[in-house]
């Protein structure tokens, strides 16, 4: 199974642990990929300071309503899982963190898992600048990944691969996170986890309805 995520997506964050559970339950190793969202292209951009005041804004009233609802909805499910989810103060460029994912992935399952866990948790507590290359290196070190050569990878091979991968992902028709791909069939959104589980189980019985299923984790 392939899973596409973005560290700046609250929905991908709250889907992370239920997705790990599927990995354990079915004895599979997920093939993780970054899908770096261009949120500003459809929800506009804005920037807040620490006290919550908006200092930059090019969003329409409707875009603000959509953003506020998305965070309110995500927080409901984050609270069920005991996760801290603070709204971001701007639209982040998460491509450096995504390239870090690609690097950690080469190090093995455990370093990648540790990197993803730390990146999500710290970012959504507003403790992480994912646009700072030195921060990404520190995350990789903390995850147990080797970092020799990463600086060159970040601006060279890794950047080229990341950018090419984004075009390939969009051309394949995957446009949001989390997206699950099983046997070439895609399921977008955490609400599709029951269907992903059904597919991994060999499609027993009728296709289940979509739901925000915690999968018992």
C-alpha positions in Angstrom: 0.0 0.0 0.0 1.2 3.5 -0.9 0.2 6.4 1.4 0.6 10.1 0.4 0.9 12.7 3.2 1.9 16.3 3.9 3.2 17.3 7.2 1.2 20.6 7.1 -2.1 18.8 6.7 -4.0 18.3 10.0 -6.1 15.6 8.4 -3.0 13.6 7.5 -1.7 14.0 11.0 -4.8 12.6 12.7 -4.8 9.7 10.2 -1.2 8.8 11.0 -1.7 6.4 13.9 -4.8 4.6 12.5 -2.7 4.1 9.3 0.1 2.6 11.4 -2.4 0.2 12.9 -3.3 -1.1 9.5 0.4 -1.7 8.9 0.6 -3.8 12.0 -2.7 -5.5 11.6 -2.0 -6.8 8.0 1.7 -7.3 8.4 2.5 -4.9 5.6 5.1 -2.2 5.2 3.6 1.0 3.8 5.4 2.8 1.0 5.2 6.5 2.1 5.3 9.4 -0.3 5.1 13.2 0.2 2.3 15.1 -1.6 3.2 18.8 -1.0 0.0 20.7 -1.1 -0.3 24.1 -2.7 -2.9 25.3 -0.2 -2.6 29.0 -1.2 -3.8 28.2 -4.7 -7.3 27.3 -3.5 -7.6 28.7 0.0 -5.6 31.9 -0.3 -2.8 32.9 2.1 -2.6 34.7 5.4 -0.2 35.3 8.2 -0.8 35.7 11.9 1.5 36.8 14.8 1.6 35.1 18.2 -1.4 37.0 19.6 -3.5 35.8 16.7 -3.7 39.1 14.9 -3.7 38.8 11.1 -0.9 40.8 9.6 -1.2 39.6 6.0 -4.3 38.4 4.2 -5.4 37.8 0.6 -8.3 35.4 1.5 -11.9 36.0 0.7 -14.6 35.7 3.4 -15.6 32.3 1.9 -12.0 31.1 2.0 -11.7 32.1 5.7 -14.9 30.2 6.5 -13.5 27.1 4.8 -10.2 27.3 6.7 -11.9 27.9 10.0 -14.2 24.9 9.5 -11.3 22.6 8.4 -9.4 23.3 11.6 -12.5 23.0 13.8 -13.3 19.7 12.2 -9.7 18.4 12.5 -9.5 19.4 16.1 -12.6 17.4 17.0 -10.8 14.2 15.9 -7.5 15.3 17.2 -9.0 15.6 20.7 -10.4 12.1 20.5 -6.8 10.9 20.0 -5.3 13.2 22.6 -3.3 15.1 20.0 -2.4 18.8 20.2 -3.3 20.6 17.0 -2.7 24.3 17.0 -3.7 26.2 13.8 -0.7 27.4 11.8 0.2 31.1 11.5 0.8 31.0 7.8 0.8 28.7 4.8 4.0 26.8 5.1 6.2 25.5 2.3 6.6 21.9 3.5 8.8 20.7 0.6 12.0 20.6 2.7 10.3 18.4 5.3 9.0 16.3 2.4 12.5 15.9 1.0 13.5 14.9 4.5 10.9 12.1 4.3 12.4 10.9 1.1 15.8 10.8 2.7 14.6 9.1 5.9 12.8 6.5 3.8 16.1 5.4 2.4 17.3 4.8 6.0 14.6 2.2 6.7 11.2 1.8 8.3 12.0 2.8 11.9 14.0 6.0 11.1 11.2 7.1 8.7 8.5 6.4 11.3 10.4 8.3 14.0 11.0 11.2 11.6 7.3 11.4 10.7 6.2 11.1 14.3 8.5 13.9 15.5 7.8 16.2 12.5 4.0 16.0 12.9 4.0 16.3 16.7 6.4 19.3 16.9 4.9 21.1 13.9 1.4 21.0 15.2 2.6 22.3 18.6 4.1 25.2 16.7 7.6 24.1 17.8 9.0 23.4 14.4 10.2 25.6 11.5 9.8 23.2 8.6 11.3 25.8 6.2 14.7 25.8 7.9 17.2 23.2 6.5 19.0 23.0 9.8 15.8 22.0 11.5 15.3 19.2 9.0 18.8 17.9 9.6 18.2 18.0 13.3 15.0 16.0 12.9 16.8 13.4 10.8 19.5 13.1 13.4 16.9 12.7 16.2 15.2 10.0 14.1 18.3 7.9 13.8 18.9 8.7 10.2 22.4 9.3 8.9 22.8 12.8 7.6 26.1 12.8 5.7 25.3 14.0 2.2 21.9 15.3 3.1 22.7 19.0 2.5 23.7 18.2 -1.1 20.6 15.9 -1.5 18.3 18.7 -0.3 19.3 21.1 -3.0 20.2 18.5 -5.7 18.9 15.0 -6.2 16.3 15.2 -3.5 14.8 18.5 -4.7 14.7 17.2 -8.3 13.0 14.0 -7.2 10.5 15.8 -5.0 9.5 18.2 -7.7 9.2 15.4 -10.4 7.2 13.3 -7.9 4.7 16.1 -7.4 3.9 16.2 -11.1 3.7 12.4 -11.3 1.3 12.3 -8.3 -1.0 15.0 -9.8 -0.9 13.2 -13.2 -2.0 10.0 -11.4 -5.1 11.9 -10.1 -4.1 12.1 -6.4 -4.7 15.6 -5.2 -5.1 15.5 -1.4 -3.8 13.9 1.8 -4.0 11.4 3.1 -4.4 9.3 0.0 -4.2 5.5 0.1 -3.5 3.5 -2.9 -4.1 -0.3 -2.7 -3.6 -2.5 -5.8 -3.8 0.7 -8.0 -7.1 1.8 -6.4 -7.0 5.1 -4.6 -8.9 6.3 -1.5 -8.7 9.9 -0.5 -9.2 11.0 3.1 -9.2 9.5 6.6 -12.9 8.8 6.2 -12.0 6.1 3.7 -10.0 4.1 6.3 -12.8 1.5 6.6 -12.7 0.9 2.8 -8.9 0.7 2.9 -9.1 -2.0 5.6 -11.8 -3.8 3.6 -9.6 -3.8 0.5 -6.6 -5.0 2.5 -8.8 -7.8 3.9 -9.5 -9.1 0.4 -12.8 -7.2 -0.1 -15.1 -9.4 2.0 -18.8 -8.6 1.6 -20.2 -5.3 0.4 -18.1 -2.1 0.2 -18.4 -0.4 3.6 -19.6 3.2 4.0 -17.1 5.9 4.7 -16.6 7.0 8.3 -14.1 8.6 10.6 -13.1 5.3 12.0 -10.5 5.2 14.7 -9.9 1.5 14.0 -9.7 0.9 17.7 -6.3 2.5 18.1 
